Amino acid sequence: MDFGIGFLSNNVMLPIIDLFYGFVPSYGLAIVALTLVIRFALYPLSAGSIRSMRRMRVVQPLMQKRMAEIKERYKDDQQKQQEEMLKVQNEFGNPLAGCLPLLLQMPVLLALFATLRGSPFSGVNYSVNLQIFPEEQIERIQPQAFATSPQNIYIADGNHSPISAILPGGNQLTVGEKTKIQYQTVEGKSFDSLLVEHPEVKLTPAWKIMKGEERVKIDAEGNIEALEPGEVTIQGTIPGLAADKGFLFIDALGRVGAIDPDNTVHWDIVGMIVFFGISLYVSQMLSGQNSSGGNPQQDTVNKITPVLFSGMFLFFPLPAGVLMYMVIGNVFQTVQTYILSREPLPEEIQKIVDLQEKEAQTIDVKALPFEPKSSKKKATG
């Protein structure tokens, strides 16, 4: 049994979608609701990561200075040097501590991403690999039914089933042999019979030969005829129920790419890509990630990072519904970062900062944007 990404998607994400769609019949609102529910559920983990990173950025200059002093003081005593460095790490905190909350929430976010890339928001692809042998090698073939991994397909609003692509006679053929790719549930019910129960729904599977086009022939019904020996890969696609449905300014939730092959520009997707880049930059600014301490090269990298991350969606396009989720999630993260950046620093960290000020050490600790100022006045000489 799958207890990974597929389990979370099928047993957590899809029920939430069905629940919200039951209240408001809009798959666009279902994406918004699902994103917010998951983000609020992960808020404690995400907040822990943000607090840890903020803490480390504040104390990092002090920690680096202490480490440099220890290396110089105990340069001839490696054991003592390691002991003192460990004490400093215990005092300031482990820089890797902020990664654990991020790692813990990754499976859930990946499951959310996978859910929005599938039915009903986008077409679902099945990959069928064939091996074609010469007729005289027919004895090498051992007939054995072939089936792809099942994927959840929405047959109608709120009604979905795990569907597999199957070849009853197996995926090994001889030249001249014919077979048919069929879709069916894990219980063995055919996809066509499910569609008969919902005549208002038009989900017509499509087929595309990805490899070995000269070796097979396939028609719109999935009937295959083997022509030449070799390996063949066929991709079957079941369209998403809501792929052509719009939401707010988005024309189609399942549309992939900002520019069509005929150079038609979809400004709704372009707008989301631009807004994603802006929200990423604002989030980076609030978290202090764009503060490099005067390093011009790092400043340049920080400035172009949002451009690169958002621009990649032009070359590696995603369905519009997935882009919408990423924009909403990024806005949520930005607001969360803003709120947490206004919290007072932990008392022990504030004491460390104040102590360094009193000792009149020249340490350039640049305050993060919106970071609350210390209520204590600096000691005057």
LUMKEMI-98824 format. One line per 5 residues: number of its first residue (from 0); their letters; for each residue x, y, z of C-alpha. Coordinates in nm, 3 decimals. Last residue first. Layout:
N
NUM> a> X,Y,Z | ...
This chain:
381
380> gtakk> 3.134,5.589,2.564 | 2.763,5.550,2.519 | 2.587,5.222,2.574 | 2.327,5.157,2.313 | 1.972,5.220,2.417
375> ksskp> 1.745,4.929,2.494 | 1.412,4.893,2.318 | 1.577,4.694,2.043 | 1.433,4.773,1.704 | 1.162,4.554,1.555
370> efpla> 1.258,4.400,1.218 | 1.039,4.542,0.940 | 1.322,4.486,0.691 | 1.604,4.290,0.858 | 1.845,4.479,1.074
365> kvdit> 2.207,4.481,0.952 | 2.445,4.353,1.214 | 2.775,4.524,1.143 | 2.991,4.437,1.439 | 3.241,4.681,1.582
360> qaeke> 3.283,4.563,1.938 | 3.190,4.823,2.199 | 3.163,4.564,2.479 | 2.821,4.710,2.550 | 2.713,4.643,2.195
355> qldvi> 2.829,4.282,2.214 | 2.633,4.235,2.535 | 2.322,4.382,2.375 | 2.338,4.135,2.086 | 2.390,3.838,2.319
350> kqiee> 2.109,3.954,2.545 | 1.874,3.988,2.246 | 1.955,3.630,2.149 | 1.879,3.501,2.501 | 1.554,3.695,2.512
345> plper> 1.423,3.558,2.183 | 1.384,3.839,1.927 | 1.062,4.032,1.940 | 0.808,3.933,1.673 | 0.771,4.169,1.379
340> sliyt> 0.954,3.933,1.141 | 0.693,3.667,1.221 | 0.411,3.871,1.072 | 0.606,3.965,0.758 | 0.722,3.607,0.705
335> qvtqf> 0.364,3.480,0.731 | 0.245,3.741,0.483 | 0.518,3.639,0.238 | 0.445,3.267,0.286 | 0.075,3.324,0.215
330> vngiv> 0.164,3.524,-0.097 | 0.392,3.239,-0.206 | 0.121,2.978,-0.152 | -0.130,3.184,-0.349 | 0.117,3.228,-0.638
325> mymlv> 0.213,2.858,-0.633 | -0.153,2.750,-0.628 | -0.232,2.977,-0.922 | 0.063,2.834,-1.113 | -0.072,2.484,-1.049
320> gaplp> -0.415,2.585,-1.183 | -0.255,2.739,-1.493 | -0.091,2.408,-1.581 | 0.289,2.424,-1.571 | 0.542,2.541,-1.828
315> fflfm> 0.911,2.455,-1.823 | 1.049,2.724,-2.058 | 0.813,3.009,-1.963 | 0.785,2.877,-1.608 | 1.163,2.920,-1.582
310> gsflv> 1.110,3.296,-1.587 | 0.961,3.296,-1.237 | 1.264,3.131,-1.080 | 1.515,3.321,-1.293 | 1.357,3.662,-1.229
305> ptikn> 1.323,3.593,-0.856 | 1.695,3.496,-0.847 | 1.808,3.802,-1.044 | 1.819,4.039,-0.749 | 1.979,3.796,-0.505
300> vtdqq> 2.249,3.703,-0.756 | 2.331,4.070,-0.815 | 2.355,4.140,-0.442 | 2.579,3.834,-0.406 | 2.818,3.977,-0.663
295> pnggs> 2.812,4.321,-0.499 | 2.891,4.186,-0.148 | 2.786,4.467,0.087 | 2.652,4.256,0.371 | 2.452,4.029,0.147
290> snqgs> 2.103,4.135,0.242 | 1.869,3.985,-0.019 | 1.785,3.691,0.207 | 1.657,3.931,0.473 | 1.333,3.739,0.525
285> lmqsv> 1.130,4.044,0.425 | 1.336,4.100,0.109 | 1.310,3.739,-0.002 | 0.933,3.743,0.053 | 0.909,4.064,-0.152
280> ylsig> 1.122,3.911,-0.431 | 0.913,3.594,-0.438 | 0.591,3.797,-0.445 | 0.722,3.992,-0.745 | 0.832,3.678,-0.930
275> ffvim> 0.496,3.507,-0.868 | 0.318,3.822,-0.988 | 0.510,3.810,-1.316 | 0.430,3.440,-1.367 | 0.065,3.498,-1.278
270> gvidw> 0.039,3.784,-1.528 | 0.199,3.576,-1.804 | -0.056,3.301,-1.735 | -0.350,3.542,-1.770 | -0.177,3.707,-2.065
265> hvtnd> -0.201,3.398,-2.282 | 0.013,3.489,-2.584 | -0.068,3.330,-2.920 | 0.263,3.253,-3.092 | 0.115,2.972,-3.313
260> pdiag> 0.302,2.721,-3.094 | 0.112,2.864,-2.794 | 0.271,3.105,-2.546 | 0.208,3.120,-2.170 | 0.227,2.745,-2.119
255> vrgla> -0.012,2.473,-2.006 | -0.387,2.536,-1.993 | -0.558,2.317,-1.733 | -0.720,2.593,-1.529 | -0.857,2.763,-1.843
250> diflf> -0.920,3.135,-1.900 | -0.778,3.260,-1.572 | -0.905,3.611,-1.484 | -1.153,3.483,-1.221 | -1.162,3.107,-1.273
245> gkdaa> -1.187,2.924,-1.603 | -1.292,2.571,-1.696 | -1.108,2.396,-1.978 | -0.908,2.162,-1.754 | -1.203,2.101,-1.521
240> lgpit> -1.274,1.740,-1.617 | -0.910,1.674,-1.699 | -0.844,1.505,-2.031 | -0.740,1.136,-2.037 | -0.405,1.105,-2.212
235> gqitv> -0.237,0.796,-2.355 | 0.133,0.804,-2.428 | 0.276,0.528,-2.643 | 0.635,0.410,-2.617 | 0.772,0.162,-2.871
230> egpel> 1.071,-0.070,-2.873 | 1.176,-0.266,-3.180 | 1.047,-0.495,-3.452 | 0.830,-0.338,-3.726 | 0.457,-0.298,-3.799
225> aeing> 0.264,-0.382,-3.480 | -0.103,-0.282,-3.504 | -0.265,-0.097,-3.216 | -0.629,-0.011,-3.147 | -0.655,0.278,-2.898
220> eadik> -0.989,0.404,-3.024 | -0.836,0.704,-3.203 | -0.613,0.477,-3.412 | -0.267,0.333,-3.352 | -0.001,0.216,-3.598
215> vreeg> 0.329,0.078,-3.481 | 0.699,0.059,-3.568 | 0.743,0.387,-3.759 | 0.647,0.595,-3.457 | 0.909,0.424,-3.243
210> kmikw> 0.898,0.658,-2.944 | 0.641,0.909,-2.818 | 0.342,0.775,-3.010 | 0.043,0.984,-2.905 | -0.303,0.876,-2.802
205> aptlk> -0.609,1.074,-2.688 | -0.883,0.974,-2.445 | -1.227,1.136,-2.490 | -1.376,1.272,-2.170 | -1.711,1.425,-2.262
200> vephe> -1.936,1.438,-1.957 | -2.315,1.480,-1.992 | -2.352,1.109,-2.062 | -2.244,1.022,-1.706 | -2.325,0.652,-1.653
195> vllsd> -2.202,0.582,-2.005 | -1.869,0.736,-1.904 | -1.822,0.473,-1.635 | -1.894,0.198,-1.889 | -1.626,0.340,-2.119
190> fskge> -1.371,0.336,-1.837 | -1.416,-0.037,-1.798 | -1.481,-0.192,-1.458 | -1.199,-0.424,-1.348 | -1.191,-0.343,-0.977
185> vtqyq> -0.872,-0.140,-1.027 | -1.072,0.070,-1.271 | -1.038,0.032,-1.647 | -0.877,0.190,-1.950 | -0.804,-0.014,-2.260
180> iktke> -0.514,-0.030,-2.502 | -0.600,-0.256,-2.794 | -0.414,-0.535,-2.970 | -0.303,-0.635,-3.318 | -0.019,-0.860,-3.431
175> gvtlq> 0.149,-0.797,-3.767 | 0.501,-0.798,-3.626 | 0.501,-0.977,-3.291 | 0.385,-0.824,-2.967 | 0.505,-0.792,-2.607
170> nggpl> 0.296,-0.547,-2.399 | 0.057,-0.803,-2.253 | -0.256,-0.976,-2.380 | -0.495,-0.774,-2.163 | -0.314,-0.445,-2.240
165> iasip> -0.410,-0.205,-1.963 | -0.427,0.167,-1.885 | -0.520,0.212,-1.520 | -0.796,0.417,-1.353 | -0.842,0.505,-0.985
160> shngd> -1.194,0.649,-0.956 | -1.346,0.994,-0.925 | -1.691,1.140,-0.860 | -1.710,1.485,-0.699 | -1.802,1.646,-1.030
155> aiyin> -1.797,1.372,-1.294 | -1.555,1.102,-1.412 | -1.265,1.255,-1.219 | -0.963,1.032,-1.275 | -0.736,0.911,-0.997
150> qpsta> -0.432,0.732,-1.133 | -0.366,0.359,-1.141 | -0.011,0.236,-1.217 | 0.010,0.096,-1.567 | -0.121,-0.249,-1.657
145> faqpq> 0.017,-0.535,-1.869 | -0.146,-0.878,-1.884 | 0.098,-1.162,-1.942 | 0.149,-1.354,-2.265 | 0.500,-1.506,-2.271
140> ireiq> 0.663,-1.410,-2.597 | 0.986,-1.583,-2.693 | 0.795,-1.840,-2.901 | 0.682,-1.562,-3.136 | 1.040,-1.512,-3.250
135> eepfi> 0.966,-1.599,-3.614 | 0.715,-1.314,-3.634 | 0.981,-1.053,-3.556 | 0.948,-0.900,-3.207 | 0.778,-0.581,-3.085
130> qlnvs> 0.830,-0.460,-2.729 | 0.576,-0.206,-2.606 | 0.589,0.061,-2.335 | 0.262,0.228,-2.228 | 0.290,0.567,-2.056
125> ynvgs> -0.029,0.713,-1.910 | -0.089,1.087,-1.896 | -0.355,1.272,-1.696 | -0.502,1.594,-1.839 | -0.527,1.881,-1.594
120> fpsgr> -0.743,2.020,-1.316 | -0.970,1.718,-1.259 | -0.743,1.521,-1.269 | -0.372,1.570,-1.215 | -0.123,1.855,-1.178
115> ltafl> -0.317,1.995,-0.882 | -0.284,1.668,-0.693 | 0.090,1.641,-0.762 | 0.151,1.989,-0.619 | -0.053,1.910,-0.307
110> allvp> 0.138,1.582,-0.266 | 0.467,1.773,-0.304 | 0.350,2.021,-0.039 | 0.263,1.738,0.200 | 0.592,1.557,0.140
105> mqlll> 0.788,1.885,0.188 | 0.643,1.973,0.530 | 0.891,1.769,0.732 | 1.189,1.889,0.526 | 1.106,2.255,0.593
100> plcga> 1.060,2.190,0.964 | 1.405,2.020,0.968 | 1.590,2.289,0.772 | 1.568,2.555,1.044 | 1.788,2.348,1.276
95> lpngf> 2.072,2.347,1.023 | 2.231,2.666,1.162 | 2.253,2.501,1.506 | 2.200,2.749,1.788 | 2.392,3.050,1.919
90> enqvk> 2.509,2.914,2.252 | 2.522,2.549,2.151 | 2.715,2.646,1.839 | 2.956,2.852,2.049 | 3.014,2.560,2.285
85> lmeeq> 3.081,2.332,1.989 | 3.339,2.579,1.862 | 3.510,2.570,2.202 | 3.534,2.190,2.200 | 3.656,2.183,1.840
80> qkqqd> 3.935,2.431,1.918 | 4.035,2.238,2.231 | 4.077,1.925,2.020 | 4.262,2.108,1.744 | 4.522,2.264,1.978
75> dkyre> 4.777,2.467,1.780 | 4.523,2.705,1.626 | 4.357,2.748,1.963 | 4.343,3.128,1.984 | 4.323,3.190,1.609
70> kieam> 4.053,2.933,1.546 | 3.866,3.050,1.856 | 3.873,3.414,1.744 | 3.745,3.321,1.397 | 3.461,3.119,1.550
65> rkqml> 3.363,3.409,1.777 | 3.358,3.648,1.481 | 3.149,3.405,1.274 | 2.897,3.371,1.558 | 2.864,3.745,1.596
60> pqvvr> 2.809,3.793,1.222 | 2.559,3.503,1.219 | 2.354,3.620,1.517 | 2.084,3.809,1.327 | 2.080,3.582,1.024
55> mrrms> 2.064,3.276,1.251 | 1.760,3.404,1.439 | 1.576,3.487,1.118 | 1.649,3.140,0.981 | 1.522,2.975,1.301
50> risga> 1.210,3.191,1.312 | 1.129,3.112,0.947 | 1.176,2.737,1.000 | 0.962,2.732,1.312 | 0.693,2.933,1.134
45> slpyl> 0.685,2.679,0.852 | 0.632,2.393,1.095 | 0.362,2.581,1.289 | 0.191,2.701,0.967 | 0.168,2.356,0.806
40> afriv> -0.206,2.323,0.875 | -0.255,2.685,0.769 | -0.075,2.616,0.441 | -0.273,2.297,0.379 | -0.607,2.471,0.438
35> ltlav> -0.500,2.773,0.232 | -0.396,2.567,-0.070 | -0.709,2.350,-0.058 | -0.935,2.655,-0.032 | -0.771,2.834,-0.325
30> ialgy> -0.773,2.519,-0.539 | -1.140,2.454,-0.449 | -1.218,2.815,-0.539 | -1.087,2.745,-0.890 | -1.274,2.415,-0.900
25> spvfg> -1.598,2.604,-0.847 | -1.918,2.439,-0.726 | -1.923,2.610,-0.382 | -2.024,2.390,-0.089 | -1.975,2.047,-0.250
20> yfldi> -1.664,2.178,-0.427 | -1.522,2.249,-0.083 | -1.569,1.891,0.033 | -1.460,1.732,-0.297 | -1.136,1.932,-0.293
15> iplmv> -1.073,1.837,0.071 | -1.139,1.470,-0.015 | -0.888,1.500,-0.304 | -0.608,1.641,-0.090 | -0.616,1.403,0.207
10> nnslf> -0.673,1.043,0.101 | -0.580,1.047,-0.267 | -0.302,1.307,-0.255 | -0.160,1.198,0.079 | -0.154,0.832,-0.031
5> gigfd> 0.000,0.918,-0.368 | 0.280,1.118,-0.204 | 0.371,0.836,0.031 | 0.175,0.570,0.218 | 0.124,0.348,-0.087
0> m> 0.000,0.000,0.000
